[in-house]
């Protein structure tokens, strides 16, 4: 699967506020990151963050070491334009988490709607390898995927749906700290169940 070509096409056809996963404010992600209790100067990465508004919200809340990594250069360009001068306070990486080295270790890894596209075991293993290589030994993971009652596809791609306990099985070297479900309403009026979970690396 050529993920880069797929997402570049999606962002060539739609504005960031038209894609199905758009959130005006990433409320639950922010709540779980706050719950993690990390220092505001600790390094945070938003994987697949692209045109998400999370990085801008984190900077506005006083986080000083925020990185956004996305496979789509177009999505990153959208985000930088929207943030204006604040974009200079964020590190932007056009990177593929299935193979690229993110270049450092982070205290917190955030992913909303990337992991669930890893339906192929090799892709899933590659993702987890990058996660483990890039996260500090005592780091935390905030991840959101389609839940058990969500649609089987998103943006033209199949997804792997998870319950919280299935995420725990996927991450035996992480301890589940908290989880919750959310019914996301897409810009097009559809409903998608998400499961959010926060893990601590053990």
N, C-alpha and C positions, 0 to 999 in steps of 0.2 A: 504494500500500500504506500503510495506517495503522499504522505500527509502534508508535506510542504505545498505541493501543487494544489491539493484539495483546499487548504485553508486560504491560500492566496486567492484562489478563485472565489471562495465564499466572501472574503473581504473586498473583492473587486466588484461583487454584485450587490452587496448590502452595506448599509451604514452600521456602525457598532451598535446603535440603539434599535436596529431591526433584527439582529441575530437572536435566536431563540433563548439563549442563556443570559441575555442582557438584564442587568439589575441597576436601577437608578442609584441605589446605595447597597453595597454588599454587607448587609446588616449582620447576618449570622457569622460570616467569616470574621468580621471585626470583633464580634462578641467572643468568639473562640480564641482569637489572637490575644485579646485582652485577658481572657481567662488563663492563657498560658503563662502570663506574668513575667515575660522576658523584659530585660532592660531595653529602654527606647533606643539605645545605641547599638544593640545587638544586630547582627546581619540577618535580614529576612529576604527570602526569595519567593516570588509569586510565579510559579511555573504555569505556562500557558496563559499568563496574565494579560497579554496582548492589549486589547482595548478595554479591559476591565477598569473600573474606577478604584479598585482596591489600593493600588500604590499611591495614588493621589490622596486618598483618605488617610493612609498611614502617615504620610509626610505631614499632612495637616494636623495630625494628632501628636506629632513630635518624634516620630521614628526617623532616624538619621542615616540608616544604612539599608536602603531598600533596593532590591534588584528585581527587574521583571525579565523573565526569559520566555520567549515565544518563538515558534517555528516560522511564523508569518511576519515578514518585514512590514507588510501593509498594516497589520493590526498595531504594531508598535508605533508606526508613523501616525496613525489615528490618535493613539493615546498621547503621544508627545505634543501633537497639535492642540488637543483639547486642554492639556495642562498648562500650556504656555510656559512662562518663566519657571514655574515649579518643576517642570520636566528635567531641568538641569540638576535637581537634587536627587534624581533617581538614576540608577545604572540600568541601561537597556541592553539586553543580549538577544540577538537573533540566533537561536540555538535549538537544536533537536535533542530533547532529553533521552532519546533512544540511543544516543551515541556520543554526543558532544560533551566535552568537559566544561563544566560551569566555572572552573578556575579557582574555586575556593570552597570553604566550608561555611555552612550557615547554621544559625541557632534555631531557625524556624523555616520550614518548607511548607508553602501553601499551594494547594492545587484544587481548583474548582472546575471540574468537567474536563480533565485530561485523562486520568487513569482509566475511566470507564470506556474510553475508545481503544484500550489495549486488549482487544478480544483474542488476539493471537498470543499464544504462550511465550513465544520468543520476544515479542514486543513488550509484553508484561515483565518478563525477566530483565530486559534491557532497561526499562523504566526503573524497576526496583534497584538495579545495580547503580544507576546514576543517583538515585535517592540516597542509598547507603554511602556512596562515595562522597556525596556533597553535604551530608548532614553531620553536624558535630556529634561526638559520642553520646552526649546528654541532650541532644537536640529534640525538638518537637515537630510533629507533623499535623497539619490541619488539612483534611482532605474532604472533598464533597463529590459524590458520584450519583448517578441515577440509582434510586432505590428499587426494591423488588416490584413495586406497582407502577413503575415508570414505563414509558414506551420502549420498545426494543431497538429503536433507531433514533438518531439525532443528526440533523444536518446532512442527511443522506448516507450516514455511516452506521453500522451496527454498534451497539454498546453492550458492555457487560454490566448487568445490574447487581447491586450488592445490598445486603443487610449489614448492620454494624458488626455482627459476629463473623460474617464472611470476610470483612476487611481485616478483622483480627486474625483470622486463619491465614490470610495472605501475608501478614506482618508478624510472624512469631517472635521476632526480636524487638517488638514494640509493645508497650502496655497501653491499652485503651483507657483514656482518662475520662472521656465524656462523648456522648453522641446524641443526635436528635434528627428528626425528620422534618422536612419542609415541603410544602406544596408550592412550587414555583409557577407563576403565571407568566407565560411568554408574551412578548409584544403582539403576537398574532392571536392571543386569546386562548391558547391551549394550556393544559395543566401538566406539570411534570413533577413527580415525586423525587426529591433528593434526600440522600442521607449524608449528614455532616458528622465527622468524627475528629476528635483530637487525640493524638497518640504521643507518648513519651518514649524515646528510644531507651531500651533497657540493656 
